[in-house]
Amino acid sequence: MADTIVLIVVVLLIGYAIVTYNSLVSVRNQVDNAWRQIDVQLKRRHDLIPNLVEAVKGYMQFERDTLTQVVEARARAVSAPDQTSRIQAENQLTAGLGKLLAVMENYPQLRSDENVLRLQEELTTTENQIAFARQAYNDAVLTLNTRVQKFPSNIIAHNFGFKEAEYFKVAPEDQAVPKVDLSLGTPHA
């Protein structure tokens, strides 16, 4: 009788280990897939940037620094050697594009150029898709990290080499709340 109970416990533990292992593999694959979805959108953005820079460079003679920053940030993002470096480079590229789009508002001739407007719309759409893909990625990372950390699945995760994944974080400069001054002048005394 005792042998039967031990056998049942061993079978249940092995069954639990198999189910937990397969669950961890599934979640890790979801994280990998979510990162690939970000890759697709980033590739699209990387392809659009040279076209946008070329389209606006003739108009923006005094904004060479902004254009150069965007081109250099794109190059760093494309050539980043690992995921952590790539996340940092993509955050810098996002900031540079934001600055470029803001500067473009100062040029009325750009706002009327159909090619620039089309590229700007495609870039805005791509940025929205990147944001959505990042959110899906971070959701998958949350699921994986929770399973890697929670007991008793953390035992299986540790023994089979499952690691926590890194979240796609907003750059510190993008976390600052913009300062808004709604005053219309000096207060009356």
N, C-alpha and C positions, 0 to 999 in steps of 0.2 A: 504493500500500500504506500509506504514512504517513497519507494522508488518511483511509483507512478506519479506522485505529487511533485517530486523533483523533476521528473521528465516533463510534466506539464508546465512547470515554472520555466524550465530551460527553453522549451518550445515557445512559450509566450515571450520570453526575453529576446530570443532570436527573431521572432516575428516582429516584435517592436523595433528591434535594431534595423531590420530590413525596411520596414515601413518608414522609419525616421530617415534612414539613409536615402531612400528614393525620394522622399519629400524634400530633403536638402538639395539633392541633385536637381530636382524640378525647379526649386526656387533660385538656385544659382544660375540655371539656364535662363530663367526669366530675367534676372539681372543682366546677363550677357546680351540677351535679345533687346532689352530696353536700351542698353548702351549702343547697340548696333543701330537702333532707330534714331538715336541722337546723332550718330555718325552720318546717317543718310541726310539728315537735315543740315548738319554742319557742312557736309560736302556741297550741298546745294548753295549754302551761304557763301562758301569759299569760291564757288564758281561765279556767283553774282557780283562779288566785290570788285574784281578787276574791271568788269563792264561798267559798274556804277562809277568807279574812280575815273575811268577813261571818259565817261560821258560828262562828268562835272568838272574835270580838271581845267578845261578851257575857260569856264566861267569863273572859277575860284582861284584866280591868280594870287590872291593874298592869303590863301589858306593852305599853302603847300605843307606846312607842318602837320596840319590835321590829316591831309591825304597821305603823307608819309607815315604817320603813326598808324593809320588803318592798314596800309600795305605791309608795314613791318609786323604788326600784330597778326595779320593773316598768315604771313610767312612763319612766324613762331608757332602758330596754332597748327598749321599743316605739318610742320616738321617736329612737333613735340615728341620726345622719345618714349614717354609713358603716359598713363592715364592721368596721374596727378599733375604733371607738367601741362598736359593738354587742357585740363580743366582750368588751370590758371591762365593759360594763353587765351583760351576761349573767353574767359571773363574779361581780359584786357581788350580783346577784339570787340566784344559786346559794348564795352565802355567807349571805345574809339568810334564805333558805328553810331552810337547814340550822339556823340559829339558832332560827328559828320552830318547826321540828319538835322541836328539843331542848327548848325552853321548854314546848312543849305536853305533854311528858312529865310536867311538874310539876303537871298539872291532871287529877286522876282523873276528874272529870266529863266532860272532853273525850274520854278514852279509852273512855268508855261511850256517847258520842253516835254513833248510827249514821251520821248525815249527815257528821259530821266524820271518822269512820273511813273512810267511802267516799271522801271527797275526799282524805284523806291517802293512801289506797291508790292512787287515780288519779294523784296527784302523784308518788308514789314510782315507779309504773310509767312515767310520763312522764319522770322524771329518768333512769331506766335507759335509756329509748329515746333520750334526748338524748345520753347518754354513748356509746351505740353509734353514733349518727349522727356524733358528733364524731370517733370513732375512724375511721369510714369516710371522713370528710372528710379527716382528717390523712393517711390512707393514700393518697388521691387526690392530695393536695398533695405528698406525698413523691415520687410517680411523676412528676408534672409538674415539680417543681423539679429532680429528677435529670436529666430530659431537657433542661431548659432550661440546665443547667449543664455537661452532659457534651459533650466534643468527639467528633465534629464536629457533632452536632445543635445545639449552642449557636450555631453560625454561622447556621443556618436560623432558630432561635428569635429571635436578635437582629435579623436582617434583616426578620423579619415581625412584630416587636413582641410576641412572647410574653414574659411576665414571670413571675417566681416568685410563687407565692401565699403568703399568710400562714397559718401554722398556727394552729389553735385551741388556745391555751395555757391551762394552769391558772393561776389567779391566784396571785401570790407568797404570799399569806397561806394558801392552801390547800396549798402545797407543804411547809410546815413539818411535821415529824414530831411528832405529839403526844407530850408528855412523860408518861410513865407512871411512877408511884411505887408499887412493889410492896412497900414496907417496911410492916411491921405495927407500927411504933413505933420506939423508940430501940434500938440494938443493945446487947446485954448486954456489960459489960466484964469 
